[in-house]
Amino acid sequence: MKIDTENYLTAAQVAEELGACKRAVYRAMARATEDGKETFVKIFGRSLLPRNRLDILKAYYFPPYSEAHQAKVKEWGASGGSAKRDNRLRREKTQKST
């Protein structure tokens, strides 16, 4: 089986195309996968992006400080985390034991 390497990109090549780091590429890939859009394919144990799916991945990449990124930051922040709850429970536990 011969694979045309011109039709597939590695994560490093995608990062170079987007002007991002590889971690940002993997985050975009995870967001796309959460929405049910498969971007990367596994070939011989390597994750490769078919060139024709690059536009799909671009839709899930938010460059830092862009308007799209700032909107997502607000969305991500609004979802909150568990730190405040964990701290409250820890305080309540220590107050009961003293």
HELIX and SHEET records of a PDB file:
HELIX    1   1 THR A    5  ASN A    7  5                                   3    
HELIX    2   2 ALA A   11  LEU A   18  1                                   8    
HELIX    3   3 LYS A   22  GLU A   34  1                                  13    
HELIX    4   4 ARG A   51  ARG A   53  5                                   3    
HELIX    5   5 LEU A   54  ALA A   59  1                                   6    
HELIX    6   6 GLU A   67  ALA A   78  1                                  12    
HELIX    7   7 ALA A   83  SER A   97  1                                  15    
SHEET    1   A 3 TYR A   8  LEU A   9  0                                        
SHEET    2   A 3 ARG A  46  PRO A  50 -1                                        
SHEET    3   A 3 VAL A  41  ILE A  43 -1                                        
END                                                                             
